[in-house]
C-alpha cells in the first residue's frame, strides 16, 4: 500500500474552544490508484490532506498515523520533522490547489517558480532545469511554452494558470498527486479540459491521485473509489460504480440528487 492512513484526527484550538475538523479518517491509496474524497465545505476533506503534508495552521492538533511507502521503507508523516516533510512534498507527494492565482507567487516569473522545484527535487541546474520546465508546460498543452515560461502568473488565464500548477506538480513525477478542488474556479468547458488533461498525464506517469471535491460529478470519471465525508467523518465509501448505483447513506443520496442531469425536463418559464 502506497499510503496508509489510520484514525486521523484533526482539531483546532480557537478562542471559543476546540473545533474537531476530522474525526478518525481511515484511507488507503495504492500505487497508480485514483481515490476521491467528496463532501460539502467544512466536511474536513481538505484539512485531512493538509494534515498529511504538514501544511495546517499552527493552532492545529493532529493525531493518528499516515505511512507513506518509500524505497527505504515506510515513513510516518504525522509528527514528522519539517526537513523530512520538505523532502517529501513536491518529490513524493505533490498538490494542486483550487486557486492557482493565490498559490503561484505573483512577483516571480513562471520559469523561476518551475525551475526552483526541479533544482530542489531533481538536482537540475541552469539550462537543463529550464528545458525540463518547458517540456512540462508543453505536456500540459500550453502553446509557445518556450516564450510563455517567462510570463508572470497574471499574464495567464485561469485555465492556463491551472495548467501551470499541474505542470509544476508533476514535474518531479511524484508518487501521489493531491488535487484539492482543482476546477472550482474554472468555466465548465475549461473544467472538462483540465480533468481530461490530469487523467492523460496520470496514465503516462502512473501517479496515484487523491481528488478532493464537493461535486460527485467530478469524481465520476476520474476515480475508482470514493469516500464521502460529512462533519469530519466518512459516512460512506466504496467503488465509484457501486456508490453511484446504490448509495446507502442519505447524505450521499442527497449529493447525487444535486448533480445536474441533462434529461431533467425544463419548464416553459425556463425553470426546472
C-alpha positions as CSV (number, residue, x, y, z in Angstrom):
1,X,0.0,0.0,0.0
2,X,1.5,3.3,-1.1
3,X,-0.3,5.4,1.6
4,X,-2.0,4.0,4.7
5,X,-3.9,6.5,6.9
6,X,-5.3,5.2,10.2
7,X,-7.6,7.0,12.7
8,X,-6.5,10.5,11.5
9,X,-7.9,13.2,13.7
10,X,-7.5,17.0,13.3
11,X,-8.7,19.7,15.7
12,X,-8.1,23.4,16.1
13,X,-7.7,25.4,19.3
14,X,-9.8,28.5,19.0
15,X,-10.9,31.3,21.4
16,X,-14.3,29.6,21.6
17,X,-12.8,26.2,22.3
18,X,-11.6,23.1,20.4
19,X,-13.1,22.6,16.9
20,X,-12.9,19.0,15.6
21,X,-12.3,19.1,11.9
22,X,-11.5,15.4,11.2
23,X,-12.7,12.6,13.4
24,X,-10.9,9.3,12.7
25,X,-10.3,9.1,9.0
26,X,-9.0,5.8,7.6
27,X,-7.7,5.9,4.0
28,X,-5.7,3.6,1.8
29,X,-4.2,4.5,-1.5
30,X,-2.4,2.0,-3.8
31,X,0.2,2.9,-6.4
32,X,-1.4,4.3,-9.5
33,X,-4.9,4.3,-7.9
34,X,-7.4,7.2,-8.1
35,X,-9.5,7.9,-5.0
36,X,-11.9,10.7,-4.4
37,X,-12.9,12.4,-1.2
38,X,-16.3,14.2,-1.5
39,X,-18.1,16.5,0.9
40,X,-19.5,19.9,1.4
41,X,-17.4,22.8,2.6
42,X,-16.4,22.2,6.2
43,X,-16.6,18.4,6.0
44,X,-12.9,18.0,6.7
45,X,-11.7,16.8,3.3
46,X,-9.1,19.5,2.7
47,X,-7.9,19.5,6.3
48,X,-7.3,15.8,6.0
49,X,-4.8,16.1,3.1
50,X,-3.2,19.2,4.5
51,X,-2.5,17.3,7.7
52,X,-0.8,14.6,5.7
53,X,1.5,17.2,4.1
54,X,2.2,19.1,7.3
55,X,0.5,22.3,6.0
56,X,-2.0,23.0,8.7
57,X,-2.1,26.2,10.8
58,X,-0.1,26.5,14.0
59,X,-3.2,26.0,16.2
60,X,-3.9,22.6,14.7
61,X,-3.6,19.3,16.6
62,X,-3.1,16.1,14.6
63,X,-3.2,12.5,15.9
64,X,-3.3,9.1,14.2
65,X,-1.0,7.6,11.6
66,X,-0.2,8.2,7.9
67,X,2.5,6.0,6.5
68,X,4.0,6.6,3.1
69,X,5.8,3.7,1.5
70,X,9.2,4.7,0.0
71,X,12.1,2.8,-1.4
72,X,13.7,2.9,2.1
73,X,10.6,1.6,3.9
74,X,7.5,3.4,5.4
75,X,7.8,7.0,6.5
76,X,5.4,8.2,9.2
77,X,4.0,11.6,8.0
78,X,2.2,12.6,11.2
79,X,4.6,14.3,13.5
80,X,7.5,14.1,11.0
81,X,10.2,16.7,11.2
82,X,10.0,19.7,8.9
83,X,13.0,18.7,6.9
84,X,11.5,15.2,6.3
85,X,8.3,16.7,5.0
86,X,10.1,19.2,2.8
87,X,11.9,16.3,1.1
88,X,8.6,14.5,0.5
89,X,6.5,17.5,-0.6
90,X,6.8,18.0,-4.3
91,X,9.0,15.0,-4.8
92,X,6.8,12.2,-3.4
93,X,3.5,14.0,-2.8
94,X,2.5,17.0,-4.9
95,X,-0.6,19.2,-4.5
96,X,-2.7,21.2,-6.9
97,X,-4.7,23.9,-5.0
98,X,-8.1,25.2,-6.1
99,X,-6.9,28.8,-6.8
100,X,-3.6,28.9,-8.7
101,X,-3.6,32.7,-8.6
102,X,-3.1,32.7,-4.8
103,X,-0.7,29.7,-4.9
104,X,1.7,31.0,-7.6
105,X,3.9,33.8,-6.5
106,X,2.7,36.9,-8.4
107,X,6.1,38.5,-8.2
108,X,8.1,35.7,-9.8
109,X,8.1,34.6,-13.4
110,X,6.8,31.1,-14.1
111,X,10.3,30.0,-15.2
112,X,11.7,30.9,-11.7
113,X,9.0,29.0,-9.9
114,X,9.1,25.9,-12.0
115,X,12.9,25.6,-12.1
116,X,13.1,26.0,-8.3
117,X,11.1,22.8,-7.9
118,X,13.3,21.0,-10.4
119,X,16.5,22.2,-8.8
120,X,15.4,21.3,-5.3
121,X,14.0,17.8,-6.0
122,X,15.7,16.6,-9.2
123,X,19.0,18.3,-8.9
124,X,18.7,20.0,-12.3
125,X,20.5,23.3,-12.9
126,X,20.6,26.1,-15.5
127,X,19.6,25.2,-19.0
128,X,18.7,21.7,-18.0
129,X,16.1,22.9,-15.5
130,X,14.7,25.4,-17.9
131,X,14.4,22.8,-20.7
132,X,12.6,20.4,-18.4
133,X,10.2,23.1,-17.3
134,X,9.4,24.0,-20.9
135,X,8.8,20.3,-21.7
136,X,6.3,20.1,-18.8
137,X,4.5,23.2,-20.0
138,X,4.3,21.6,-23.4
139,X,3.0,18.4,-21.8
140,X,0.1,20.4,-20.3
141,X,-0.6,21.9,-23.8
142,X,0.5,25.5,-23.1
143,X,1.2,26.9,-26.6
144,X,4.5,28.7,-27.3
145,X,5.9,27.4,-24.0
146,X,9.4,28.5,-24.6
147,X,8.3,32.1,-24.7
148,X,5.4,32.0,-22.2
149,X,7.6,30.4,-19.5
150,X,8.9,34.0,-19.0
151,X,5.4,35.3,-18.2
152,X,4.2,36.2,-14.7
153,X,1.1,34.4,-13.4
154,X,-1.2,37.4,-14.1
155,X,-0.4,37.1,-17.8
156,X,-2.2,33.7,-18.0
157,X,-5.9,32.9,-18.0
158,X,-7.4,31.0,-15.1
159,X,-7.3,27.7,-17.1
160,X,-3.7,28.3,-18.2
161,X,-2.6,29.0,-14.6
162,X,-4.1,25.8,-13.5
163,X,-2.2,24.0,-16.3
164,X,1.0,25.6,-14.9
165,X,0.1,24.3,-11.5
166,X,-0.4,20.8,-12.9
167,X,3.0,21.0,-14.7
168,X,4.8,22.1,-11.5
169,X,3.1,19.3,-9.5
170,X,4.0,16.6,-12.0
171,X,7.5,17.9,-12.9
172,X,9.2,15.6,-10.3
173,X,6.9,12.6,-11.2
174,X,5.5,12.2,-7.6
175,X,4.0,9.0,-6.3
176,X,0.8,10.8,-5.3
177,X,-0.9,13.9,-6.7
178,X,-3.4,15.6,-4.4
179,X,-5.9,17.7,-6.3
180,X,-7.9,20.0,-4.0
181,X,-10.9,21.3,-5.9
182,X,-8.7,21.8,-9.0
183,X,-11.5,23.0,-11.2
184,X,-13.8,25.0,-8.9
185,X,-12.8,28.5,-10.2
186,X,-12.9,27.5,-13.9
187,X,-15.6,27.6,-16.5
188,X,-17.4,24.3,-17.2
189,X,-15.7,23.7,-20.5
190,X,-12.3,24.5,-19.1
191,X,-13.0,22.2,-16.2
192,X,-13.5,19.3,-18.6
193,X,-10.3,20.1,-20.4
194,X,-8.3,20.2,-17.1
195,X,-9.8,16.9,-15.8
196,X,-9.1,15.2,-19.1
197,X,-5.5,16.5,-19.0
198,X,-5.0,15.3,-15.5
199,X,-6.2,11.8,-16.5
200,X,-4.0,11.7,-19.5
201,X,-0.9,12.8,-17.6
202,X,-1.6,10.3,-14.7
203,X,-1.9,7.5,-17.2
204,X,1.5,8.5,-18.6
205,X,3.3,8.9,-15.2
206,X,1.5,6.2,-13.2
207,X,0.9,8.7,-10.4
208,X,-1.8,7.9,-7.8
209,X,-4.5,10.5,-7.4
210,X,-6.3,11.8,-4.3
211,X,-9.1,14.1,-5.7
212,X,-10.8,16.4,-3.2
213,X,-14.1,17.9,-4.3
214,X,-17.6,18.8,-3.3
215,X,-19.0,17.5,-6.5
216,X,-19.7,13.8,-7.1
217,X,-20.0,14.5,-10.8
218,X,-16.3,15.5,-10.9
219,X,-15.1,12.2,-9.4
220,X,-17.4,10.1,-11.6
221,X,-14.9,9.8,-14.5
222,X,-11.7,10.4,-12.6
223,X,-11.6,7.9,-9.7
224,X,-12.0,4.2,-8.9
225,X,-13.1,4.6,-5.3
226,X,-14.7,7.4,-3.3
227,X,-15.1,8.4,0.3
228,X,-18.0,10.7,1.3
229,X,-17.3,13.0,4.3
230,X,-19.6,15.0,6.5
231,X,-18.8,16.8,9.7
232,X,-15.3,15.4,9.8
233,X,-16.4,11.8,9.4
234,X,-16.6,9.3,6.5
235,X,-20.3,8.4,6.1
236,X,-19.9,6.1,3.1
237,X,-17.1,4.6,1.0
238,X,-16.8,2.2,-1.9
239,X,-16.2,1.7,-5.6
240,X,-17.4,4.6,-7.7
241,X,-19.8,2.5,-9.8
242,X,-21.4,0.8,-6.7
243,X,-21.8,4.1,-4.9
244,X,-23.5,5.8,-7.8
245,X,-25.7,2.8,-8.5
246,X,-26.8,2.2,-4.9
247,X,-25.8,4.9,-2.4
248,X,-26.6,3.8,1.2
249,X,-26.3,6.9,3.2
250,X,-29.0,9.6,2.9
251,X,-26.3,12.3,2.7
252,X,-24.7,10.5,-0.3
253,X,-28.2,10.2,-1.9
254,X,-28.7,14.0,-1.5
255,X,-25.3,14.8,-3.0
256,X,-26.2,12.6,-6.0
257,X,-29.6,14.2,-6.4
258,X,-27.9,17.6,-6.6
259,X,-25.8,16.6,-9.6
260,X,-27.5,18.2,-12.7
261,X,-28.8,15.8,-15.3
262,X,-29.3,16.6,-19.0
263,X,-32.6,14.6,-19.1
264,X,-34.2,16.8,-16.4
265,X,-37.3,18.4,-18.1
266,X,-37.3,22.2,-18.4
267,X,-40.5,24.1,-17.6
268,X,-41.9,26.6,-20.1
269,X,-40.9,29.5,-17.9
270,X,-37.2,28.4,-18.1
271,X,-37.2,26.8,-14.6
272,X,-36.9,23.1,-13.6
